[in-house]
Each structure stands twice: as structure tokens, then as C-alpha cells.
Amino acid sequence: MRILSISSQSDLKSLMQHINVDPYGIKIMLPKAQYRLLKINSLSSVSANILKQEMLSLGGDVALARQALTGKVKKTNCLVMGSLSQLGSLGLKLNRQPFGLERLSRELLSTLNNYQRSAFQLKAGNYRINLGDRSCIMGIVNVTGDSFSGDGLLSLNLEGVVEYAMRLIKDGADIIDIGGESNRPGSKRVSVKEEASRVIPVIKKLCKKIKTPISIDTSKPEIAKMALDCGASIVNDISGLRNLKMAKVVASFKAAVVVMHMLKEPYSMQRNPKYKSLIDDISGYLKSAVEKAQGSGIDKDSIIIDPGIGFGKTLAHNLEILKRLKEFKSLGKPILIGTSRKSFIGKVLNNGAQERLFGSIASCVCARRNAANIFRVHDVKETREALAITDNIQR
């Protein structure tokens, strides 16, 4: 006798098939064997009490504030506990209830579907990138002079930068991410003219040599438009579409976009960053950004989310994001993670940016186990090999 550590639906299904469970029985029992803990924020106490009674009737439960049970507070956060089968039945029961529970029913069922999703086909211009069983590597090309990790390529000539990018592709990069403005803590912005002079010639020349998707790392709509005009197909926007012009540019080119969470601006983001509730705050920000993207005409299958490791986060914040990364699956979008050589790794290991290879790889493996799809890294070959092992174990 042993307790099993099986969480994926496919592994559970395989186990049932192995012991010769009837196919119809598998279909019925799969949702019963998968347990979920669902958090709902700021629900009215009336609705929360109805929710609790309905879940109790299905064999699950709902944890809520003690004062909500006695009617002393108007709103409460809730933790809904039950199997997928119970939660699905709850969604159907709530659909017939008043007090806004009908809308909650739709959101609950949508969240469950999003969380179960493990494969995506990303639409990026003319490219279709399959994200699922295999990790996707985004190789970093920083055409800057002040990169935090010391990898700025501004001192190289055009041929040298292009050669560097092509070497990343040979090492296994699935996407090349080109940036011309440093976003390290305390950095200052460069002009549109300066940024364009750094990245546009590289994109033009690279597009003639490779068939690999190119991402432009910028928060300036003008730079994004020039890059997409030259053949880039993804915009990596650290500002999370705060500028609506960016969303319209991305939509007009049918490009993909990475929407990232960042607290404040790069020059001020690390000045005592604070959150009411870290994962709730980031998730809410990303949900709004996704809605903004889709509302601006960006295809729903062209949106990537990034919780923004190191962008307005302390060491503890970064570690918590990696530990709870799977919670962002509720948004139903592929997850990009960028931990490579970042300072939180240096704080844990007490080393410099050029000595963080093993720490960076460990963080990527952890992120992959917690549902990340795309990994923005400096050390492509080493990360690719580590994630290939991780992918095969998970499969």
C-alpha cells in the first residue's frame, strides 16, 4: 500500500488503464480523483454562505471569514475545497442562484477549464509555436551597454551581434528576444532614436538569415512598429500594455505579445516593493492586461503572461512566485518566466551575475515543474539540456 503523487489527468488516466478500469468508469472517476483548492476574493457574505451550503451538499466545503458566517462583515474571501467533479457540479448549481452567483458560476467553470489546459498553439504573425510537452527557449540578445548581467553587446559591430544570435539558435533557442534598452533596477530610459539604432539593423539582417521567430523587447510602440515592420513577430512588453498604442500596434500586425507585471518603473521598482497579497495582485494585474489586449484586437491565442521576476519584487517575492507559479494557469495563457542570472539568485548563492548558471537552471527546472512554458535565458544550451530532462520526466 502506498500514497500516490499523481497530479496530472493524463498520468491518472494511464494508471486507471493499467489496472484495467472500464473506459466509461475512467471518464466518470477522473474528475473525482483530482482535488482543487479555489480562492475567490471579495465575495458578498450572503453569496459566500450560499456557496458554502451548496458545496457542503456536494461533499466539499468552503472556508470563509468567521464574521461572514454571523453577518458582521459585508464581504469575505473564500477557499472552496473539493474535487473537479464537485466543483463542476457546484458551477451548475450556482447558475440557478441569485445575488450574482450566476456570473460566479460562469467564471468558476472558465477558471477550471483554464487551469486544466496544458497545451497552447501560439499565433505570432506567420509563425505557429506549439507550447506544451516541450519547453520553449527564448534566447536573450541585449544590444545595450549596461545590462545587469554583463552581457550587453553594444560594443560589438552588427555582424558580431547577428553572429551571437545565430549561435543561440544553434544552441537550441526557439525564439530570439532582442532588446536595446536596459531594464535593470535604477536604469534610465533611452530615446526612440537611440533604441532604434541599436535593434532595427540587427532585426533586418537577422530576418534574412534565420527562420526563427524574433521578439522585440521594448515598451515603446514606435520601436515595436519598426521591429514588426522588419520581420519581428512577438513584442515583449515589460510594461504590460500600459500604453494602449502598443496593443493597437501588436493587433495591426497580428503579432504575439508578452504582457509582464512590473511594479512602478525600472528606475524605482526596487525601492521597498510592497503588495497587499502578492499572487492576487500580480494575477489581477495580468488579467486586466489580457482583457486590454483582447479588447484592442489582439488574438486570444497570441497572448503570453509573465509575472515579472525581479521587476519590483524582493527575494521572498521572487521565491514565492516560483513556488506558486501554477496558480497563474487560471488565466488560461502560456506562462513566460525570466529568472536567468537575476539578483535574487545571487542573494541566495552569494555570487555575481557571471556565476549564476546553476542557480538559473535550477529556477527554470522548478518553474517548468510548476507549469511555465517559455524560458527567457542567457545560457541557452545548458538550459535546453536541463529542461529536456525535465520535459521527458513530466511526459
N, C-alpha and C positions, 0 to 999 in steps of 0.2 A: 504494500500500500504506500502511495506517495502523493503529495500535493503537487499539482502541475503548474508550471509557469508559462501558460499559453494565453496570449492576448489577442493575436490576430485571428480574424474569421477564417482565413484560408488554412491556418495550422489546425484550428479546431475542427474544421470540416474534414481535413485529412485524417485526423485522429479518429473521428467517428467512422469514416470509411474503412479505416484499418481494422476496427473491431466489428465490421460488417453491419453497421446500423442501416436500417431501411432508408432509402433516399428520401421518402416523404417524411420520415421521422427526423432526419437530419435538418430538413427545411424548417420543421416546427421547433426543434430544440436549439438550433444555433442561436437565435435571439435570447433564449432563456439562459444560456450559459455565459453571456457576455454582460458584465456588470459595468454600470456607468454612474459617476457622481456628477451631477449637473448643477451649476451655480446660476441662480437668477438674481439679478441686482434690483433693488428698489421696487419691490412689488407691494401693492397695497395690502394691508393686513387682512382685509376682507378676502381678497383673492388668494392670499397665502394660506389662509385657513381652509378655504375650499380645496385648494391644491393639496394640502396635507390630507384631508379626508378622502379625496379621490385616490391618492397614492396608497393610503393605508388599505383602502378597499381592494387594491390590486396586489397587496402583499409587499409593497415597498414602504417608503417613509419620506418625510420632508422635515428637515431641521430648520427652524426659524427662531427669531428673537423671542425670548420669554414674554416680553411686553406686548408682542403681536398677538400672542395667544389670549392675553387678558384685555386686549383692545386699548392699551395705554399709548401705543405708537401708531401712526398712520401708515408707515411703510417699513418694510423689512427685507433684508437679503435672505435668500433661501438656498438650501442644499438639498437637491432632490436625489434620492438614493433608490436605485432599482436596476433590474436587468433591461436589456434593449427591448425585450418583449413587453415588459411592464411600462416602460417609457412610451413605447409606440401606442399601447392601449390608453395611456394617460392622455396623449395627444388627441386621440379620437374622442375621449370623454369630455375633454375641455372644450372641444369645438361646439359643444351644446350648452356651454355655461355663459352667464352674463359677466359684467364687471371687467370687460376687456380680455377675458380668458380665451375667447375665440382667436384673437390675434396672437396671444401667447402660444396657443396650440400650433398655429402655422409656423411660428418661429422655432418652437421646440422640435417639430418634425424636420424642419430645414437644417437645424443645427446638428441633429443626429445624422442626417444624410451627409452633411459636410464632413463630420468627424470620421465617418466610415470610409470616406474616399481616400484612396491611396495612389491613384494614377491620374496623371493630367497630360493633355497634349497642349503645349504652349504655342499659341499663334504669335509669331514675331515677323511681320512683313511677309516675305515669301517662304520663311522657314517654319517648320513644324517640329518642335522639340518634345520628345516623349520623356516625361518625368514620372518615375515610379520605381521599378525594380532596381534601376541603376542610378547611382549618384551622378549629378551633373556638376562638372568643374568649371568655374569661371576664373580664368587667369587674369591677374592684375597687371596692367601696364600703366604706370604712373609717369606721365610726362611732366614732372614737376621737379623743383629743386629743393623742396623742404618736406618730403614725405616723412612721416613719423618713424617708419621702419628703415629709413636709409636706402630705399630702392628707387628714388627719384631718377628718371632717365633724361632729365633736361640737358645734361651735359653731353649726351650722345647726339650724333647727327641723325638725320631722318633714316638713313639706311640702317644705322645701328638699332634704332627703336623698332623698326619693322622686323629686323632680324631677331630681336629679342622676343617679339610677339609670335613669330613663326616657330621659335624654339619652344615656347609654351604649348603651342598646338601639337608639335611633335611629341611633347611630354604627356599629352593627353587632355589638354583643355578643350572643352566643348563650346565655350563662349570666351571671347576676349573682351575685357572691360577696360576701356581707355579713358583716362581722366587727365585733365590739365590744370586742376586746382586742388591744392591740398586741403583736406578737411580735418586735419589733426586738431586737437584741442588748442585753442588760442590762435589758430591760423586766421589770416586776413584774406579777404576776397581779392581776386584779380579781375581785371577788366574783361569785357566780352572780347575785345580785340586781342588781348594777350592770350586768353584761353583758346580762342580760335586758332591763333598762330601755332599753338602747341599741338593741338589734337587733329585739326582738319587735314593737314598734309599727311599725317600718319594713316588716318582712315581712308583717304583717297588711294594711297599707294597700297595699303594692305588689302583693300577690297579687290584689287586687280590680281592679287596673288593667292587668295585663300577662298574657301567655300565654307568658312566657319562664321556663325553669327557674331556680329560685333555690337557691343553695348557701349554707349557713351555715358560716362559717369559725370553728370552735371545737374545743377539745379536751375540753369538759365535756359529759358525757352528758345532764345536766339541760337545758342550753341547746339541745342537738341535738334533744331530745324536744319541747321547746316550739316550736322553729322548724319541725320537721316537722309538728307538730300544726296550725300556722298556714298550711301550704302549701308550705314548702320541700321539695325533693326530692333534694338532694345534701348530704352532710356532708363538709366539707373539714377533715380532722383532721391537724394538723401533728405530733401525737404518734404517728401511725401505729398507732392502735388499741392503745396500751399499756394503756389501761383497757378491759377486756373488756365492761364495761357499755355502752360506746359501740357495740361491734359488735352487741350484742343490740338496742339501740335502732334502729340502722340496719336490721337484719334485720326487726324487727317492723313497720316502715313500708314495707318493700320499696324503700327508698331506695338511691341510689348513694353510694359513699364514695371519697374520695381518701385513700390511705394514703401518708404522706410520711416520708422519712428525716430524722431530726434527731439530732444528737449532743448528749447531755445535755439541758439545759433552756434556754429562751431567755435567762435571766439569766446562764448560764455557758457557753453553746455556743461562743462565740468566744474562749475562753481557751485558746490554744495547741492547737487541734484536731489530733489525730493519728490515722492509720489504719495498719493493717498492710498492707493493699492496698486502695486507695480504692474501685475499682469492685466488687471482690469483696465488700468489707464492706457496701457500700450494697445491692448486689444480694441478698446473703444476708439482710439485714435486711428488705428488701421482700418477698422470697419467704416469709419467716416470717409477715409481716403479712398477706399474701394468703391463706396457709394458715389463719391465725387467723380471717380474715374469712369464708372459705368454711366453716370448721368451726363458725362461730357462726350459720350460716344465711343469710349474705349471698349473693345470686345471683352466680355466677361472671362474669356479664355486667354486673355493677353495680360493678365494682372498677376504680379508676384508680390508677396508681402515679406518685409524684413523688419524684425523687432529692433534693429539698430544697436547691436552690441557695441558698447563703448561711446555711444553718442548720447551724453547726458545720463550716464549710469556709473554707479560706484562698483567696486569689486563685487560686493554682495549682490547688487542688482544683476550684474552680468552672469554670475553663477546661478542665480535663481531663474533667470530667463532660460538658460541652457537646461536646467533641471526640469522646468515646466513647459518646455517648448511645444510639446504635443498639444497643449491647450489651444494654441493658435490654429490648429486644424479646424476648429469650429467655424472659422471664417471661410472655409472651402476653397482656399487658394494655395498654390505651391509656396513653400517657405524657403527663402534665401537666408543664409547665415554667413556673417563675415567676422571671424574671430582671428584670422591669420596675423600673427606677430603682435597682437594688441597688448596694451599695457597691463590689463588685468592678468594676463598670463605671466608677465614679468613680475607682477606683485606676488603671485603665488610661488613662482620658482626663484624669485630674486635674481633675475638676469636681464640682459639687454636685448634689444629687438632682434639682433642677429643670432641670438642663442635660443630662440623660442620655437624651433622647428617641432620638437617632440611634443611640447605643450600645445602648439597649434593643431597638430594631428590628433592628439587626444581629444581636444574640444570638438573637432569635426566628427570624429567617431561617435562621441556622446550625442552630438546634435543629430547625426544620422539615425541613431537608435531612437531618438525622440522625434522623428518624422521630418527632419529637414530634407529638402530636395536638391537645392543648389548651394554650392560652397565657393565663396569668393576667396581665393587664396593666392599667395605669392609662390609657394613651393608646390608646383603642380604635380610633378612626377611622384614625389613622396606621398602627397595627399591622395592621389589617384590610387596608388598601391594599397594604402591603408583602407580606403573606402571600398576597394574591390573586395577585400576580405570581408568587411562588414556587410556589404551587399549580399555576398554569397551565403553568409551565415543566416541573414534575415530571410533569404529565399528558401 
